[in-house]
Amino acid sequence: MDEPRQIVDFSRLDFEFSNYIKQNTNSNPFVCFTCRTCSSLCTSGKVNVLNVAKIVRQIAIGLKDDVLRSKEIWTCATCMKCQEFCPQGVNPLDMIYFLQNKAVEAGMPTIPKAYVEMVTSIAKIGLIQPPQEVISVDFDEFDRAELELPELSMPDAEKIKKNLLKTGFRQVIKELD
């Protein structure tokens, strides 16, 4: 049996958001003629739920809330195939980055936990994870000094945290307050 079709509630459409994306990115959802080249080449779409053409279409018709709440936008592998091969120059990857940023700004609950943890680490220490010890084939652990490697220069975590908090991450990274 076929799944029920999704009916678009026209009262929820936000064309201002569609135009805002067009004006603030290098993408234009309105020139897409749904050839689906983006989806057919998508690396992530082959193993994940990502349907680039659907996201572009949702943006073009103004389904702002649907795309910002979507888990799909977080599954992009940034392979850039959609961008490179789009015959209309829609630039879907730019839209996906923009949507991810707007989802963070809005504090959407669909932001992956691993992403939040990575950004939290960046805000705390300036790196996506703390420097790790090297483990040998015998499972012995060695730090940088034991391997005669130079000490790592660490980024300015406070400066990075300050800039991250300007972007709207305060809603996402609660423990930074």
WOTA-V720376 format. One record per run of one state. SS is the DSSP state (hx for helix, st for strand, lp for the rest). FROM is the first residue (numbers start at 0). TO is the last residue. Records with the same first field share a line. If there is no record, write none. Layout:
SS = FROM-TO + FROM-TO
//
This chain:
lp = 0-8 + 12-13 + 24-27 + 31-35 + 41-41 + 47-50 + 60-62 + 69-70 + 74-79 + 85-90 + 105-111 + 125-132 + 135-139 + 142-155 + 166-167 + 171-172 + 176-176
hx = 9-11 + 14-23 + 28-30 + 36-40 + 42-46 + 51-59 + 63-68 + 71-73 + 80-84 + 91-104 + 112-124 + 156-165 + 168-170 + 173-175
st = 133-134 + 140-141
//
